Amino acid sequence: MSDREEVLGIIEKFFEIGKTKNLEVLKEIQVNDSAFSSFSDVPPYDLKDYSTTIALEELRFVSISDYNYAINNVKVNEFGDTAVVALEIIQKGMLVDNKAFTGEHITIPGRATFVLIKKPTWKIVHLHLSKSGN
């Protein structure tokens, strides 16, 4: 398997968590050290560390049932043991409100940038997810 295929496999694993709800995969595919960082369009907008990011990702993935996604316009650039992936994504599902037992169908068009390092396998060291301006 080429590095490009491995990198794309990690990105796919990230979004597949929304379907499988296997949250442990988040810890397997992201770098657990001070080098890790993330941004998103969900408040607070500050630069987040590994543990904060994991907690927010887990909350997001369990809060959306019937999750599905489509990845488009993927660009992968490799620089030795570093890879940068930029893509467009459409995420769909039902937002679950466990307190009121209500659900709202959502469609979120977005953009994402992932930075991965090979140490010794490919892992995410930075990600930035944001909604598109549609």
ZICOR-V971901 format. One record per backbone hydrogen bond with DSSP energy under -1.0 kcal/mol. CO is the residue of the C=O (numbers start at 1). NH is the residue of the N-H. Records with the same first field share a line. If there is no record, write none. Layout:
# ZICOR-V971901
CO: NH + NH
This chain:
# ZICOR-V971901
2: 6
3: 7
4: 8
5: 9
6: 10
7: 11
8: 12
9: 13
10: 14
11: 15
12: 16
13: 17
15: 18
16: 19 + 20
17: 21
21: 23
22: 25
23: 26
25: 29
29: 124
31: 33
33: 36
37: 127
38: 48
39: 129
48: 38
49: 53
50: 54
51: 55
52: 56
53: 57
54: 58
55: 59
56: 60
57: 61
58: 62
59: 63
63: 96
65: 94
68: 92
70: 90
72: 88
75: 86
77: 84
81: 118
82: 79
83: 116
84: 77
85: 114
86: 75
87: 112
88: 72
89: 110
90: 70
91: 108
92: 68
93: 106
94: 65
95: 104
97: 101
102: 97
104: 95
106: 93
108: 91
109: 132
110: 89
111: 130
112: 87
113: 128
114: 85
115: 125 + 126
116: 83
117: 123
121: 119
123: 117
124: 31
125: 37
126: 115
127: 39
128: 113
130: 111
